[in-house]
Amino acid sequence: MQVRNAVAYPLLAAVVVILTLTAAVAWKHRRREIVLTQSLALLLAFALLVMWKPYRHVEDFQPPLLGSRMDVAANHQLVAFNVPAVAELGRIKTLLTRGEEDGWWHFEASFVTDAWHDA
């Protein structure tokens, strides 16, 4: 997510600059229909900026910190964790539950121990 945020914000800023410059040039040449179109696009860009909610707890989502090994599928739609018994199970469970409650993912736990249920 950090990479996505680092790319998304500068790209959105570039789009806003291009739309603003295009609208300014259109205004100078009295092309009001272009100004209107660019203004609507600017409003959409600002709406995206306001509604954009990057996952704030992504720094917690690092396998070395969690003490687990992570495998990612080629399409990035499936992530599998192999969590060792010495890992901080409570922290992992809290992170996964919080992400699911925030609507970022769905998770399923399989082959879990009593320690996982107690965490």
C-alpha positions in Angstrom: 0.0 0.0 0.0 2.8 2.4 0.7 4.0 2.0 -2.9 0.4 2.5 -4.2 0.1 5.7 -2.1 3.6 7.0 -3.2 2.5 6.6 -6.8 -1.2 7.6 -6.5 -0.7 11.0 -4.9 1.9 12.3 -7.3 -0.1 11.0 -10.3 -3.2 12.7 -9.0 -1.2 15.9 -8.5 0.0 15.7 -12.1 -3.5 15.2 -13.3 -4.7 18.2 -11.4 -1.9 20.4 -12.8 -2.6 19.3 -16.4 -6.4 19.9 -16.0 -5.8 23.3 -14.4 -3.3 24.4 -17.2 -5.7 23.1 -19.9 -8.6 25.0 -18.3 -6.5 28.2 -18.1 -5.5 28.0 -21.7 -9.1 27.3 -22.8 -10.3 30.3 -20.7 -7.8 32.5 -22.4 -9.1 31.4 -25.8 -12.7 31.7 -24.7 -13.4 28.0 -25.1 -16.0 27.8 -22.3 -17.1 24.2 -23.1 -13.5 23.0 -22.5 -13.3 25.0 -19.3 -16.5 23.4 -18.1 -15.2 19.9 -19.0 -11.9 20.4 -17.2 -13.7 21.9 -14.2 -15.8 18.8 -13.9 -12.7 16.6 -14.2 -11.0 18.7 -11.5 -14.0 18.2 -9.2 -13.7 14.4 -9.7 -10.0 14.5 -8.9 -10.6 16.4 -5.7 -13.4 14.0 -4.8 -11.0 11.1 -5.2 -8.4 12.9 -3.1 -11.0 13.5 -0.3 -12.4 9.9 -0.5 -9.0 8.1 -0.8 -8.4 6.2 2.4 -5.1 4.3 2.3 -4.6 1.6 4.8 -3.1 3.3 7.7 -1.7 0.3 9.5 0.3 -1.1 6.6 3.5 -0.7 8.5 2.3 -3.5 10.8 1.7 -5.7 7.9 5.4 -6.8 7.5 6.2 -10.5 7.8 9.5 -10.1 9.7 7.7 -8.0 12.3 4.9 -10.5 12.5 7.3 -13.4 12.7 5.7 -15.2 9.8 6.5 -16.2 6.2 4.3 -14.7 3.5 3.6 -16.1 0.0 1.8 -13.9 -2.5 -0.1 -15.3 -5.5 0.9 -13.9 -9.0 -2.3 -11.8 -9.2 -1.9 -10.5 -5.6 -5.4 -11.5 -4.8 -4.3 -14.3 -2.5 -1.8 -14.0 0.3 -0.9 -17.0 2.5 0.9 -16.7 5.9 2.8 -19.5 7.6 2.8 -18.3 11.2 5.3 -20.1 13.5 4.3 -20.9 17.1 6.7 -18.3 18.5 5.0 -15.4 16.6 3.0 -12.7 18.3 -0.4 -14.4 17.6 -2.4 -11.7 19.3 -0.9 -9.0 17.2 -1.4 -10.9 14.0 -5.0 -11.8 14.9 -5.7 -8.2 15.8 -4.2 -6.9 12.5 -6.2 -9.4 10.4 -9.4 -8.7 12.2 -9.0 -4.9 12.0 -8.3 -5.1 8.2 -11.3 -7.2 7.7 -13.5 -4.8 9.7 -12.2 -1.9 7.7 -13.1 -3.7 4.5 -9.6 -4.2 3.2 -9.7 -8.0 3.1 -11.3 -11.2 4.2 -9.2 -13.8 6.0 -9.6 -17.4 6.9 -7.5 -19.3 9.4 -6.8 -22.9 8.9 -4.8 -25.5 10.8 -4.8 -23.3 13.9 -3.8 -24.3 17.4 -5.4 -23.6 20.8 -2.9 -20.7 21.1 -4.4 -19.0 18.1 -8.0 -19.4 19.6 -6.7 -18.0 22.9 -5.0 -15.0 21.4 
